[in-house]
Amino acid sequence: MAGANTLNFSDSAWDTEVLNSDKPVLVDFWAEWCGPCRMIAPTVDAVADEYNGKLKVGKLNVDDNGGTAMRYNVRGIPTLLLFKGGQIVEQRVGAVSKSDLVKMLEPHVS
């Protein structure tokens, strides 16, 4: 359930892939059974394509990677967290429009 430029994050590779990334990282916390998660998936994939090279975009399945979801206190999905320098700089909960997602990203992407 990911586009060509959308990564799949896991608990085991979290620090390497997300926290130590030299680029900002947008993480979509989702689950297979979540309707709103499926609704925003094409938007997340489109952003991954448009910002390829400037931003890492990936999904983390909360059912398979509960440790990371608990670490960031993710209680509702979809939750979108934007990391920069290993820190959360933006957060959205729920299905957001592409324009809202772009507004969230633009200040942090060079």
Backbone bond lengths (Angstrom), bond angles and torsions (degrees), N, CA, C in turn:
res aa  C-N    CA-C-N  psi(-1)  N-CA   C-N-CA  omega(-1)  CA-C   N-CA-C  phi
1 M - - - 1.462 - - 1.533 109.95 -
2 A 1.338 114.99 51.65 1.460 118.65 179.67 1.520 109.70 -147.82
3 G 1.330 115.26 150.32 1.450 120.83 178.30 1.522 111.16 -80.52
4 A 1.323 115.92 179.11 1.465 122.12 -175.80 1.527 112.68 -59.90
5 N 1.327 118.18 -34.87 1.460 121.66 -178.13 1.525 113.19 -103.98
6 T 1.330 116.47 8.55 1.464 121.10 -179.81 1.519 108.56 -98.06
7 L 1.323 115.43 122.99 1.460 121.20 -178.05 1.525 110.71 -86.76
8 N 1.317 115.91 163.69 1.463 121.54 172.77 1.525 107.37 -114.44
9 F 1.330 116.16 114.56 1.447 120.93 -179.45 1.522 110.23 -91.57
10 S 1.344 115.36 155.38 1.466 120.95 178.39 1.522 109.19 -139.53
11 D 1.334 115.44 163.93 1.462 120.76 177.02 1.528 110.43 -56.05
12 S 1.333 116.58 -43.97 1.468 120.87 -172.05 1.526 113.14 -66.74
13 A 1.329 118.05 -33.51 1.471 120.57 -177.29 1.531 112.17 -105.18
14 W 1.331 117.73 9.38 1.463 122.03 -172.62 1.529 113.10 -55.39
15 D 1.335 117.08 -53.81 1.463 120.11 -175.98 1.528 111.47 -60.01
16 T 1.324 117.05 -44.10 1.459 121.19 -179.32 1.524 111.76 -66.61
17 E 1.329 116.41 -49.85 1.466 121.61 -173.74 1.526 113.75 -74.10
18 V 1.340 117.04 -36.43 1.466 120.51 -171.63 1.530 111.96 -109.14
19 L 1.313 116.98 -60.31 1.466 120.18 -172.59 1.525 113.02 -67.92
20 N 1.333 117.84 -31.99 1.465 120.97 -178.59 1.525 112.84 -99.84
21 S 1.311 117.69 12.68 1.465 121.13 -178.93 1.526 110.91 -69.29
22 D 1.327 115.95 142.14 1.468 120.32 176.86 1.528 111.48 -83.17
23 K 1.336 117.04 -7.68 1.463 122.24 176.96 1.527 108.96 -116.12
24 P 1.334 117.72 158.20 1.470 118.91 171.34 1.534 109.96 -58.66
25 V 1.321 116.37 150.60 1.468 121.30 -177.96 1.528 109.49 -129.48
26 L 1.335 116.25 123.56 1.458 122.27 174.37 1.522 107.55 -98.64
27 V 1.334 116.02 123.84 1.462 121.02 -179.52 1.524 109.24 -116.49
28 D 1.322 114.85 127.31 1.456 122.95 176.42 1.526 107.53 -102.05
29 F 1.338 116.51 107.94 1.463 121.54 175.17 1.523 107.16 -82.41
30 W 1.328 117.71 121.01 1.460 121.44 -172.23 1.532 110.33 -145.72
31 A 1.335 115.07 174.48 1.467 122.02 172.48 1.528 108.19 -147.39
32 E 1.303 115.26 152.79 1.472 122.30 -177.24 1.534 111.85 -56.95
33 W 1.329 117.16 -38.04 1.464 122.51 -174.01 1.530 113.35 -83.04
34 C 1.323 117.84 -2.13 1.473 122.30 -173.05 1.536 111.01 -90.11
35 G 1.321 116.21 112.04 1.471 121.32 -179.86 1.522 113.55 -59.68
36 P 1.351 118.76 -51.72 1.469 119.27 178.96 1.535 112.62 -60.57
37 C 1.337 116.71 -29.52 1.473 119.79 177.29 1.528 110.00 -64.44
38 R 1.320 116.23 -42.28 1.468 120.11 178.37 1.527 110.56 -67.56
39 M 1.332 116.71 -32.17 1.474 120.40 179.35 1.527 111.91 -65.30
40 I 1.329 117.84 -39.71 1.462 118.66 -176.67 1.527 113.42 -90.41
41 A 1.332 117.81 -7.35 1.468 120.74 -178.48 1.532 112.83 -53.62
42 P 1.345 119.90 -45.88 1.467 118.85 178.84 1.533 112.80 -63.39
43 T 1.321 117.28 -32.40 1.468 121.55 178.04 1.525 109.90 -67.35
44 V 1.325 116.58 -44.66 1.466 121.22 178.84 1.531 109.68 -62.45
45 D 1.335 116.85 -42.88 1.469 120.53 178.45 1.526 111.37 -63.68
46 A 1.328 117.93 -39.57 1.469 121.69 179.14 1.524 110.61 -64.19
47 V 1.330 117.05 -41.70 1.468 121.54 178.14 1.532 109.44 -64.35
48 A 1.329 117.13 -40.02 1.467 121.12 178.42 1.529 110.29 -59.69
49 D 1.323 116.50 -40.73 1.469 120.38 179.31 1.524 111.07 -69.29
50 E 1.325 117.08 -45.71 1.463 121.33 -176.01 1.523 113.22 -68.28
51 Y 1.315 117.20 -33.51 1.468 121.15 -176.77 1.528 112.15 -102.94
52 N 1.326 117.16 14.17 1.458 121.68 -179.09 1.534 109.74 -55.49
53 G 1.328 116.12 127.38 1.463 121.01 -178.46 1.523 113.05 96.64
54 K 1.341 117.32 -23.36 1.470 121.53 179.61 1.526 111.98 -105.96
55 L 1.337 115.19 -23.21 1.454 121.51 -171.00 1.514 108.20 -149.47
56 K 1.324 116.84 137.51 1.465 120.86 170.98 1.520 106.95 -89.03
57 V 1.314 116.92 135.26 1.465 121.55 177.83 1.517 107.66 -127.99
58 G 1.328 115.47 131.34 1.448 118.60 179.59 1.505 112.87 -154.46
59 K 1.322 114.30 170.37 1.456 122.09 -178.89 1.524 108.85 -118.59
60 L 1.315 115.17 147.01 1.456 120.80 174.91 1.527 107.47 -127.73
61 N 1.318 116.27 115.75 1.463 121.72 179.99 1.535 107.86 -76.18
62 V 1.333 116.64 115.19 1.468 120.99 -174.82 1.528 112.38 -69.47
63 D 1.321 117.42 -24.61 1.465 119.73 177.92 1.533 110.81 -71.13
64 D 1.328 116.75 -35.14 1.463 121.65 -178.80 1.525 112.87 -90.75
65 N 1.328 117.63 -19.34 1.468 122.23 -174.42 1.524 110.92 -134.06
66 G 1.323 115.40 58.37 1.460 120.91 -175.88 1.517 114.43 -64.75
67 G 1.327 117.13 -26.53 1.462 120.06 -178.64 1.516 112.33 -61.53
68 T 1.321 116.20 -46.12 1.468 120.32 -179.69 1.523 110.44 -68.62
69 A 1.318 117.51 -40.12 1.471 120.81 178.23 1.529 110.16 -60.81
70 M 1.322 117.48 -41.56 1.466 121.22 178.71 1.534 110.50 -68.28
71 R 1.318 116.77 -38.90 1.469 122.18 -179.16 1.526 111.57 -57.64
72 Y 1.329 116.10 -35.61 1.472 120.81 -179.03 1.524 112.59 -103.88
73 N 1.337 116.47 13.32 1.455 122.02 174.62 1.530 112.64 57.17
74 V 1.336 115.58 39.76 1.466 120.40 178.88 1.521 107.39 -77.14
75 R 1.326 115.43 113.74 1.466 120.06 -177.45 1.518 112.23 -110.63
76 G 1.322 117.41 -26.16 1.461 121.56 178.45 1.508 108.96 -125.05
77 I 1.308 116.38 144.32 1.461 119.61 177.10 1.518 109.45 -126.28
78 P 1.308 118.00 150.72 1.457 125.78 1.34 1.534 112.21 -73.29
79 T 1.320 115.01 142.52 1.458 121.97 170.97 1.519 106.96 -119.40
80 L 1.315 116.62 130.03 1.460 122.28 177.53 1.526 108.32 -109.95
81 L 1.322 116.48 121.42 1.457 121.68 176.74 1.512 108.71 -117.01
82 L 1.327 116.52 134.00 1.457 121.40 176.08 1.524 107.77 -108.25
83 F 1.320 115.37 120.72 1.460 122.35 179.89 1.524 109.73 -104.81
84 K 1.317 115.43 140.18 1.464 121.18 174.16 1.520 106.16 -142.86
85 G 1.322 116.86 123.91 1.456 120.26 -177.12 1.518 112.66 61.60
86 G 1.319 117.21 32.01 1.460 121.60 178.16 1.521 114.98 80.61
87 Q 1.336 117.12 1.47 1.470 121.51 -177.96 1.531 110.34 -116.55
88 I 1.332 115.99 149.26 1.464 120.23 174.40 1.524 107.77 -75.05
89 V 1.339 116.35 124.21 1.462 120.17 178.75 1.535 111.95 -111.12
90 E 1.325 117.31 -19.68 1.470 122.16 177.15 1.519 108.49 -148.42
91 Q 1.346 115.13 153.46 1.464 120.09 179.84 1.520 109.36 -150.43
92 R 1.327 116.38 137.90 1.461 122.28 174.05 1.517 107.88 -137.14
93 V 1.331 116.22 140.81 1.461 121.25 175.99 1.515 107.69 -119.10
94 G 1.332 115.73 133.62 1.455 120.83 -179.73 1.516 111.31 99.90
95 A 1.321 115.09 170.23 1.460 120.52 179.87 1.527 109.03 -71.56
96 V 1.313 116.73 122.94 1.464 121.31 179.68 1.521 109.39 -113.80
97 S 1.314 115.15 155.21 1.466 119.58 178.63 1.522 109.59 -75.90
98 K 1.315 115.71 162.50 1.459 119.64 179.09 1.520 110.78 -62.49
99 S 1.332 117.84 -39.28 1.467 120.18 -179.52 1.527 110.85 -63.81
100 D 1.337 117.38 -38.48 1.467 120.61 177.27 1.533 110.92 -67.17
101 L 1.313 115.91 -37.77 1.459 120.14 179.32 1.536 110.41 -66.57
102 V 1.315 116.76 -42.52 1.473 120.99 178.44 1.535 110.29 -62.90
103 K 1.345 116.42 -42.51 1.483 120.71 177.75 1.526 110.90 -60.11
104 M 1.326 116.64 -36.10 1.464 121.72 179.38 1.529 110.26 -68.72
105 L 1.328 117.33 -37.58 1.465 122.15 -174.38 1.518 114.68 -82.28
106 E 1.325 116.72 -41.29 1.469 121.60 -169.80 1.528 115.50 -49.51
107 P 1.344 120.57 -44.48 1.463 118.73 -179.22 1.530 114.59 -63.54
108 H 1.330 116.81 -15.66 1.454 120.64 -172.64 1.536 113.96 -109.80
109 V 1.322 115.87 -4.73 1.470 120.19 -176.10 1.523 108.15 -110.89
110 S 1.336 115.67 129.23 1.466 118.78 -178.85 1.509 112.03 -85.13
